[in-house]
Amino acid sequence: YINFVTSDVFPGQTLVVPSQGWFPEPELVWLDSEGTVLTGARTEAQRGVNEETFSVSSRLSVEQSPGNSFTCRVRHQETSITISPKATLVVPSQPLVVPVGSEVTLPCELEPVKDLRDLVVDWARPDLKPRYVHIRRYGRDHLLSQNSLYLGRTRLSERGLAYGDMSLTLSRVRLSDAGTYHCFIPQMDTRAEVTLHVVSPVSVSLTKDHSGSPELRCESRGWFPEPELVWLDSEGTVLTGARTEAQRGVNEETFSVSSRLSVEQSPGNSFTCRVRHQETRQSRETNISITGETQVSSCSVAWTFFTLGLLLLLAAAVAFVVWKFKLLDSKNVS
């Protein structure tokens, strides 16, 4: 507050005290020399048309007090203001990489901790229309505006929300779920981003090259950034000499990777194809076991052709015999 003090006042005088620049509107009181509040003053506060602050003025006739010392006090009533630290949402700094068909939780936690059960919390993907993945309004899921791609596949933890955890669980993950997700609390004007990469399972198949020799083919798609693919034998030793390539479609944001390995490169009969990110330490792998009989492909191919040729000759012989019988029957009739 501010004090205005005047002394040596004679009876019959009127004290006038103005003060400007207050906000919100202040309180003005007069006190005598003993600190007693005086009544009967004519006080008014005004706010100009284009001004944001108040001016206050007061008039007091000194005949109201026998003393000759007066105090004019302009003050704001005591106000308590609590300033909380700015709330932030904590999310992973690296993208999440998950396989198709799995269940994943997109982490998003409020710091400092606050009960979110009765607030508005949103999950959205800006690249979609409608963009909402999951919406919660004041204690209830509000899914009328939810994108139909996520129908029945999202949920929030009631227990987690009580402790500031608004992490989203997404089930039956699809390749189309890959993207950037926003977690958002409108009342706090705070948001964060979580990036999700969805990869297809690593598949390994046994094929044959142009010469008929057996080779293994490994494929996986949906990776970002470009992954590394390695082959390992049954002892975990990295195999070299595989023909590996990664491709990115014209309108795609992710990479597909494929590799071919001739099985003669290893005496073992168990092989592992591993696709991984060095930065995120995410990896997917699968293995295949090959029996000795599978590798004798040239004999199998020759035997197959021999059998087919024999069947064709047999069919031709049967057709010839049938034709001869029909020819003899027609001559006998004549």
C-alpha positions as a Markdown table, in Angstrom:
| # | Residue | x | y | z |
|---|---|---|---|---|
| 1 | Tyr | 0.0 | 0.0 | 0.0 |
| 2 | Ile | 1.0 | 3.7 | -0.2 |
| 3 | Asn | 0.7 | 6.3 | 2.5 |
| 4 | Phe | 0.1 | 10.0 | 2.0 |
| 5 | Val | 0.8 | 12.0 | 5.2 |
| 6 | Thr | -0.1 | 15.6 | 5.9 |
| 7 | Ser | 0.4 | 17.5 | 9.1 |
| 8 | Asp | -0.2 | 21.0 | 10.7 |
| 9 | Val | -3.8 | 21.0 | 9.5 |
| 10 | Phe | -6.2 | 23.6 | 10.9 |
| 11 | Pro | -9.9 | 23.1 | 11.6 |
| 12 | Gly | -12.1 | 24.0 | 8.7 |
| 13 | Gln | -9.7 | 22.7 | 6.0 |
| 14 | Thr | -10.5 | 19.9 | 3.6 |
| 15 | Leu | -7.9 | 17.4 | 2.7 |
| 16 | Val | -7.8 | 16.2 | -1.0 |
| 17 | Val | -5.6 | 13.3 | -2.0 |
| 18 | Pro | -5.4 | 11.8 | -5.6 |
| 19 | Ser | -3.6 | 8.7 | -6.7 |
| 20 | Gln | -3.4 | 7.1 | -10.2 |
| 21 | Gly | -2.3 | 3.9 | -12.0 |
| 22 | Trp | -3.9 | 1.2 | -9.8 |
| 23 | Phe | -5.2 | -2.2 | -11.0 |
| 24 | Pro | -7.5 | -3.7 | -9.9 |
| 25 | Glu | -9.5 | -1.0 | -8.2 |
| 26 | Pro | -7.8 | -0.1 | -4.8 |
| 27 | Glu | -9.2 | 0.7 | -1.4 |
| 28 | Leu | -8.6 | 4.2 | 0.2 |
| 29 | Val | -8.9 | 4.9 | 3.9 |
| 30 | Trp | -8.1 | 7.9 | 6.2 |
| 31 | Leu | -6.5 | 7.4 | 9.6 |
| 32 | Asp | -5.9 | 9.9 | 12.5 |
| 33 | Ser | -2.7 | 10.3 | 14.4 |
| 34 | Glu | -3.5 | 7.2 | 16.6 |
| 35 | Gly | -4.2 | 5.0 | 13.6 |
| 36 | Thr | -8.0 | 5.0 | 13.9 |
| 37 | Val | -9.9 | 4.8 | 10.6 |
| 38 | Leu | -11.9 | 7.9 | 10.0 |
| 39 | Thr | -15.3 | 7.8 | 8.3 |
| 40 | Gly | -17.3 | 10.3 | 6.3 |
| 41 | Ala | -14.7 | 10.9 | 3.6 |
| 42 | Arg | -16.0 | 11.3 | 0.0 |
| 43 | Thr | -14.0 | 8.8 | -2.0 |
| 44 | Glu | -14.3 | 7.8 | -5.7 |
| 45 | Ala | -12.4 | 5.6 | -8.1 |
| 46 | Gln | -12.5 | 6.1 | -11.9 |
| 47 | Arg | -11.3 | 4.2 | -14.9 |
| 48 | Gly | -10.9 | 6.1 | -18.2 |
| 49 | Val | -12.5 | 4.9 | -21.4 |
| 50 | Asn | -9.3 | 3.8 | -23.0 |
| 51 | Glu | -7.4 | 3.1 | -19.8 |
| 52 | Glu | -6.6 | -0.2 | -18.0 |
| 53 | Thr | -5.9 | 1.3 | -14.6 |
| 54 | Phe | -7.9 | 3.1 | -11.9 |
| 55 | Ser | -7.5 | 6.6 | -10.4 |
| 56 | Val | -8.7 | 7.2 | -6.9 |
| 57 | Ser | -9.4 | 10.4 | -5.0 |
| 58 | Ser | -10.8 | 11.3 | -1.6 |
| 59 | Arg | -11.9 | 14.4 | 0.4 |
| 60 | Leu | -11.9 | 14.6 | 4.2 |
| 61 | Ser | -13.1 | 17.6 | 6.3 |
| 62 | Val | -10.7 | 17.9 | 9.2 |
| 63 | Glu | -13.4 | 19.0 | 11.7 |
| 64 | Gln | -14.1 | 15.3 | 12.0 |
| 65 | Ser | -11.0 | 14.8 | 14.1 |
| 66 | Pro | -9.4 | 16.9 | 16.9 |
| 67 | Gly | -5.9 | 15.8 | 15.9 |
| 68 | Asn | -3.7 | 17.6 | 13.4 |
| 69 | Ser | -2.0 | 14.6 | 11.8 |
| 70 | Phe | -3.7 | 12.5 | 9.1 |
| 71 | Thr | -2.8 | 9.5 | 7.0 |
| 72 | Cys | -4.3 | 8.7 | 3.6 |
| 73 | Arg | -3.7 | 5.0 | 2.7 |
| 74 | Val | -4.4 | 3.5 | -0.7 |
| 75 | Arg | -4.0 | -0.2 | -0.9 |
| 76 | His | -4.9 | -3.5 | -2.5 |
| 77 | Gln | -6.4 | -6.1 | -0.3 |
| 78 | Glu | -4.0 | -8.9 | 0.3 |
| 79 | Thr | -4.0 | -11.4 | -2.6 |
| 80 | Ser | -2.6 | -14.8 | -2.6 |
| 81 | Ile | -1.2 | -16.0 | -5.9 |
| 82 | Thr | 0.2 | -19.5 | -6.4 |
| 83 | Ile | 2.6 | -20.0 | -9.3 |
| 84 | Ser | 3.0 | -23.6 | -10.4 |
| 85 | Pro | 5.9 | -24.8 | -12.5 |
| 86 | Lys | 4.9 | -25.2 | -16.2 |
| 87 | Ala | 3.6 | -28.6 | -16.9 |
| 88 | Thr | 5.3 | -30.7 | -19.6 |
| 89 | Leu | 4.5 | -34.0 | -21.2 |
| 90 | Val | 7.3 | -36.5 | -21.2 |
| 91 | Val | 7.6 | -38.9 | -24.2 |
| 92 | Pro | 10.3 | -41.1 | -25.7 |
| 93 | Ser | 13.0 | -39.3 | -27.7 |
| 94 | Gln | 13.4 | -42.2 | -30.1 |
| 95 | Pro | 10.7 | -43.7 | -32.4 |
| 96 | Leu | 9.0 | -46.9 | -31.3 |
| 97 | Val | 9.3 | -49.8 | -33.7 |
| 98 | Val | 6.8 | -52.6 | -33.4 |
| 99 | Pro | 5.7 | -55.5 | -35.6 |
| 100 | Val | 2.3 | -55.9 | -37.3 |
| 101 | Gly | -0.3 | -57.5 | -35.1 |
| 102 | Ser | 1.3 | -56.6 | -31.8 |
| 103 | Glu | 0.1 | -54.4 | -29.0 |
| 104 | Val | 2.0 | -51.2 | -28.2 |
| 105 | Thr | 1.8 | -48.5 | -25.5 |
| 106 | Leu | 2.6 | -44.9 | -26.7 |
| 107 | Pro | 4.1 | -43.3 | -23.5 |
| 108 | Cys | 3.1 | -39.8 | -22.5 |
| 109 | Glu | 3.3 | -38.7 | -18.9 |
| 110 | Leu | 2.7 | -35.3 | -17.2 |
| 111 | Glu | 5.4 | -33.6 | -15.1 |
| 112 | Pro | 4.8 | -32.5 | -12.4 |
| 113 | Val | 2.3 | -35.3 | -11.6 |
| 114 | Lys | -1.4 | -34.2 | -11.7 |
| 115 | Asp | -4.6 | -36.2 | -11.6 |
| 116 | Leu | -5.9 | -36.1 | -15.2 |
| 117 | Arg | -9.1 | -38.2 | -14.7 |
| 118 | Asp | -11.4 | -35.1 | -14.8 |
| 119 | Leu | -9.6 | -33.2 | -17.5 |
| 120 | Val | -9.7 | -33.3 | -21.3 |
| 121 | Val | -7.0 | -35.4 | -22.8 |
| 122 | Asp | -6.6 | -36.1 | -26.5 |
| 123 | Trp | -4.5 | -38.3 | -28.8 |
| 124 | Ala | -4.4 | -37.4 | -32.5 |
| 125 | Arg | -2.7 | -37.9 | -35.8 |
| 126 | Pro | -2.5 | -34.6 | -37.7 |
| 127 | Asp | -2.2 | -36.4 | -41.1 |
| 128 | Leu | -5.6 | -38.1 | -40.7 |
| 129 | Lys | -9.2 | -36.8 | -41.2 |
| 130 | Pro | -10.7 | -36.9 | -38.7 |
| 131 | Arg | -7.5 | -36.6 | -36.8 |
| 132 | Tyr | -8.6 | -37.9 | -33.4 |
| 133 | Val | -7.3 | -41.3 | -32.3 |
| 134 | His | -8.7 | -41.2 | -28.7 |
| 135 | Ile | -10.6 | -38.5 | -26.8 |
| 136 | Arg | -11.4 | -38.3 | -23.2 |
| 137 | Arg | -13.7 | -35.6 | -21.7 |
| 138 | Tyr | -14.0 | -35.0 | -18.0 |
| 139 | Gly | -13.9 | -38.6 | -16.8 |
| 140 | Arg | -15.4 | -40.4 | -19.9 |
| 141 | Asp | -14.2 | -41.6 | -23.2 |
| 142 | His | -15.7 | -39.5 | -26.0 |
| 143 | Leu | -15.2 | -41.4 | -29.2 |
| 144 | Leu | -17.9 | -40.0 | -31.5 |
| 145 | Ser | -15.1 | -38.1 | -33.3 |
| 146 | Gln | -12.6 | -40.9 | -33.3 |
| 147 | Asn | -11.2 | -42.0 | -36.7 |
| 148 | Ser | -12.8 | -45.2 | -37.7 |
| 149 | Leu | -9.3 | -46.8 | -38.3 |
| 150 | Tyr | -8.9 | -47.0 | -34.5 |
| 151 | Leu | -12.4 | -48.2 | -33.6 |
| 152 | Gly | -12.1 | -50.7 | -30.7 |
| 153 | Arg | -8.3 | -50.6 | -30.6 |
| 154 | Thr | -7.4 | -47.8 | -28.2 |
| 155 | Arg | -7.6 | -47.4 | -24.4 |
| 156 | Leu | -6.3 | -45.3 | -21.6 |
| 157 | Ser | -5.5 | -46.5 | -18.1 |
| 158 | Glu | -7.8 | -45.1 | -15.4 |
| 159 | Arg | -5.1 | -45.8 | -12.8 |
| 160 | Gly | -2.5 | -44.2 | -14.9 |
| 161 | Leu | -4.5 | -41.0 | -15.5 |
| 162 | Ala | -4.8 | -40.6 | -11.7 |
| 163 | Tyr | -1.0 | -40.2 | -11.6 |
| 164 | Gly | -0.6 | -38.0 | -14.7 |
| 165 | Asp | 0.0 | -40.9 | -17.1 |
| 166 | Met | -2.0 | -40.5 | -20.3 |
| 167 | Ser | -0.2 | -43.2 | -22.3 |
| 168 | Leu | -2.2 | -44.7 | -25.1 |
| 169 | Thr | -2.4 | -48.5 | -25.6 |
| 170 | Leu | -3.0 | -49.5 | -29.3 |
| 171 | Ser | -3.9 | -53.2 | -30.0 |
| 172 | Arg | -3.8 | -55.2 | -33.2 |
| 173 | Val | -1.2 | -52.9 | -34.8 |
| 174 | Arg | -1.4 | -52.4 | -38.6 |
| 175 | Leu | 1.1 | -51.0 | -41.1 |
| 176 | Ser | -1.2 | -48.0 | -41.5 |
| 177 | Asp | -0.8 | -47.1 | -37.8 |
| 178 | Ala | 2.7 | -45.9 | -38.5 |
| 179 | Gly | 3.0 | -42.1 | -38.1 |
| 180 | Thr | 3.4 | -39.2 | -35.6 |
| 181 | Tyr | 0.9 | -39.1 | -32.7 |
| 182 | His | 0.2 | -36.0 | -30.6 |
| 183 | Cys | -0.8 | -36.3 | -26.9 |
| 184 | Phe | -2.5 | -33.1 | -25.8 |
| 185 | Ile | -4.0 | -31.5 | -22.6 |
| 186 | Pro | -6.0 | -28.4 | -23.8 |
| 187 | Gln | -6.5 | -26.9 | -20.3 |
| 188 | Met | -2.7 | -26.8 | -19.8 |
| 189 | Asp | -1.9 | -26.0 | -23.4 |
| 190 | Thr | 0.7 | -28.6 | -23.4 |
| 191 | Arg | 1.4 | -31.3 | -26.0 |
| 192 | Ala | 4.1 | -33.8 | -27.2 |
| 193 | Glu | 4.8 | -36.1 | -30.1 |
| 194 | Val | 5.4 | -39.8 | -30.3 |
| 195 | Thr | 6.6 | -41.5 | -33.5 |
| 196 | Leu | 5.5 | -45.0 | -34.3 |
| 197 | His | 7.1 | -47.3 | -36.9 |
| 198 | Val | 5.3 | -50.5 | -37.8 |
| 199 | Val | 7.3 | -53.3 | -39.5 |
| 200 | Ser | 6.1 | -56.4 | -41.1 |
| 201 | Pro | 7.4 | -59.7 | -39.6 |
| 202 | Val | 10.7 | -60.9 | -41.0 |
| 203 | Ser | 9.9 | -63.7 | -43.4 |
| 204 | Val | 12.5 | -66.3 | -44.6 |
| 205 | Ser | 11.8 | -68.7 | -47.5 |
| 206 | Leu | 13.8 | -71.3 | -49.3 |
| 207 | Thr | 14.0 | -70.7 | -53.1 |
| 208 | Lys | 16.3 | -71.5 | -55.9 |
| 209 | Asp | 18.6 | -69.3 | -58.0 |
| 210 | His | 18.9 | -69.3 | -61.8 |
| 211 | Ser | 21.2 | -72.3 | -61.7 |
| 212 | Gly | 18.8 | -74.3 | -59.5 |
| 213 | Ser | 20.9 | -74.1 | -56.4 |
| 214 | Pro | 19.1 | -73.5 | -53.1 |
| 215 | Glu | 19.1 | -70.1 | -51.5 |
| 216 | Leu | 17.4 | -68.4 | -48.7 |
| 217 | Arg | 15.4 | -65.2 | -49.2 |
| 218 | Cys | 14.6 | -62.8 | -46.3 |
| 219 | Glu | 12.2 | -59.9 | -46.5 |
| 220 | Ser | 10.7 | -57.2 | -44.2 |
| 221 | Arg | 9.1 | -53.8 | -44.8 |
| 222 | Gly | 7.9 | -50.8 | -42.9 |
| 223 | Trp | 11.3 | -49.7 | -41.5 |
| 224 | Phe | 12.5 | -46.1 | -40.9 |
| 225 | Pro | 15.3 | -45.1 | -41.1 |
| 226 | Glu | 16.9 | -47.7 | -43.4 |
| 227 | Pro | 17.7 | -50.9 | -41.4 |
| 228 | Glu | 20.6 | -53.3 | -41.4 |
| 229 | Leu | 20.1 | -56.9 | -42.4 |
| 230 | Val | 22.4 | -59.7 | -41.3 |
| 231 | Trp | 22.5 | -63.5 | -41.7 |
| 232 | Leu | 23.8 | -65.8 | -38.9 |
| 233 | Asp | 24.5 | -69.5 | -38.9 |
| 234 | Ser | 23.5 | -71.9 | -36.1 |
| 235 | Glu | 26.4 | -70.7 | -33.9 |
| 236 | Gly | 25.5 | -67.0 | -34.2 |
| 237 | Thr | 28.4 | -66.2 | -36.6 |
| 238 | Val | 27.6 | -63.5 | -39.1 |
| 239 | Leu | 27.6 | -64.8 | -42.7 |
| 240 | Thr | 29.0 | -62.7 | -45.6 |
| 241 | Gly | 28.3 | -62.7 | -49.3 |
| 242 | Ala | 24.5 | -62.2 | -49.1 |
| 243 | Arg | 22.9 | -60.0 | -51.8 |
| 244 | Thr | 21.0 | -57.4 | -49.8 |
| 245 | Glu | 19.1 | -54.3 | -50.9 |
| 246 | Ala | 16.8 | -51.7 | -49.3 |
| 247 | Gln | 14.2 | -49.8 | -51.3 |
| 248 | Arg | 12.0 | -46.9 | -50.6 |
| 249 | Gly | 8.8 | -46.4 | -52.7 |
| 250 | Val | 8.1 | -43.2 | -54.5 |
| 251 | Asn | 5.2 | -42.3 | -52.2 |
| 252 | Glu | 6.3 | -44.2 | -49.2 |
| 253 | Glu | 8.1 | -43.0 | -46.1 |
| 254 | Thr | 9.5 | -46.4 | -45.0 |
| 255 | Phe | 12.0 | -48.9 | -46.3 |
| 256 | Ser | 11.6 | -52.4 | -47.5 |
| 257 | Val | 14.7 | -54.7 | -47.2 |
| 258 | Ser | 15.4 | -58.0 | -48.8 |
| 259 | Ser | 18.4 | -60.4 | -49.0 |
| 260 | Arg | 19.4 | -63.6 | -50.7 |
| 261 | Leu | 21.9 | -66.1 | -49.3 |
| 262 | Ser | 23.2 | -69.3 | -50.9 |
| 263 | Val | 23.0 | -72.0 | -48.3 |
| 264 | Glu | 26.2 | -73.7 | -49.5 |
| 265 | Gln | 28.0 | -70.9 | -47.7 |
| 266 | Ser | 27.6 | -72.6 | -44.3 |
| 267 | Pro | 27.9 | -76.3 | -43.4 |
| 268 | Gly | 25.1 | -75.8 | -40.7 |
| 269 | Asn | 21.4 | -76.4 | -41.4 |
| 270 | Ser | 20.0 | -73.6 | -39.2 |
| 271 | Phe | 20.0 | -69.9 | -40.3 |
| 272 | Thr | 18.8 | -66.6 | -38.8 |
| 273 | Cys | 17.8 | -63.5 | -40.6 |
| 274 | Arg | 18.0 | -60.4 | -38.4 |
| 275 | Val | 16.8 | -56.9 | -39.3 |
| 276 | Arg | 17.8 | -54.1 | -36.9 |
| 277 | His | 18.3 | -50.4 | -36.3 |
| 278 | Gln | 21.6 | -49.5 | -34.7 |
| 279 | Glu | 20.3 | -46.1 | -33.4 |
| 280 | Thr | 17.1 | -47.3 | -31.8 |
| 281 | Arg | 18.4 | -50.8 | -30.9 |
| 282 | Gln | 15.2 | -52.3 | -32.3 |
| 283 | Ser | 15.5 | -55.6 | -34.1 |
| 284 | Arg | 13.3 | -58.4 | -35.5 |
| 285 | Glu | 14.5 | -61.8 | -36.6 |
| 286 | Thr | 13.4 | -65.2 | -37.7 |
| 287 | Asn | 15.2 | -68.5 | -38.4 |
| 288 | Ile | 14.8 | -71.5 | -40.7 |
| 289 | Ser | 16.1 | -75.0 | -40.5 |
| 290 | Ile | 17.1 | -76.8 | -43.7 |
| 291 | Thr | 17.3 | -80.6 | -43.9 |
| 292 | Gly | 20.0 | -82.3 | -46.0 |
| 293 | Glu | 17.4 | -83.6 | -48.4 |
| 294 | Thr | 16.4 | -80.1 | -49.3 |
| 295 | Gln | 19.8 | -79.2 | -50.6 |
| 296 | Val | 19.9 | -82.0 | -53.2 |
| 297 | Ser | 17.9 | -79.9 | -55.5 |
| 298 | Ser | 19.4 | -80.9 | -58.8 |
| 299 | Cys | 18.4 | -84.6 | -58.3 |
| 300 | Ser | 15.0 | -83.6 | -57.2 |
| 301 | Val | 14.4 | -81.5 | -60.2 |
| 302 | Ala | 15.7 | -84.3 | -62.6 |
| 303 | Trp | 13.5 | -86.9 | -60.9 |
| 304 | Thr | 10.5 | -84.5 | -61.2 |
| 305 | Phe | 11.0 | -84.0 | -65.0 |
| 306 | Phe | 11.5 | -87.7 | -65.5 |
| 307 | Thr | 8.3 | -88.5 | -63.7 |
| 308 | Leu | 6.3 | -85.9 | -65.7 |
| 309 | Gly | 7.8 | -87.2 | -69.0 |
| 310 | Leu | 6.8 | -90.8 | -68.1 |
| 311 | Leu | 3.3 | -89.7 | -67.3 |
| 312 | Leu | 3.0 | -87.8 | -70.6 |
| 313 | Leu | 4.2 | -90.9 | -72.6 |
| 314 | Leu | 1.8 | -93.1 | -70.8 |
| 315 | Ala | -1.1 | -90.8 | -71.5 |
| 316 | Ala | -0.2 | -90.6 | -75.2 |
| 317 | Ala | 0.0 | -94.4 | -75.4 |
| 318 | Val | -3.5 | -94.7 | -73.8 |
| 319 | Ala | -4.9 | -92.2 | -76.2 |
| 320 | Phe | -3.4 | -94.0 | -79.2 |
| 321 | Val | -4.9 | -97.4 | -78.1 |
| 322 | Val | -8.3 | -95.8 | -77.6 |
| 323 | Trp | -8.1 | -94.2 | -81.1 |
| 324 | Lys | -7.1 | -97.6 | -82.7 |
| 325 | Phe | -10.1 | -99.3 | -81.1 |
| 326 | Lys | -12.5 | -96.6 | -82.3 |
| 327 | Leu | -11.0 | -96.9 | -85.8 |
| 328 | Leu | -11.5 | -100.7 | -85.9 |
| 329 | Asp | -15.0 | -100.4 | -84.6 |
| 330 | Ser | -15.9 | -98.0 | -87.4 |
| 331 | Lys | -14.5 | -100.4 | -90.1 |
| 332 | Asn | -16.5 | -103.3 | -88.7 |
| 333 | Val | -19.6 | -101.3 | -88.9 |
| 334 | Ser | -18.9 | -100.4 | -92.5 |
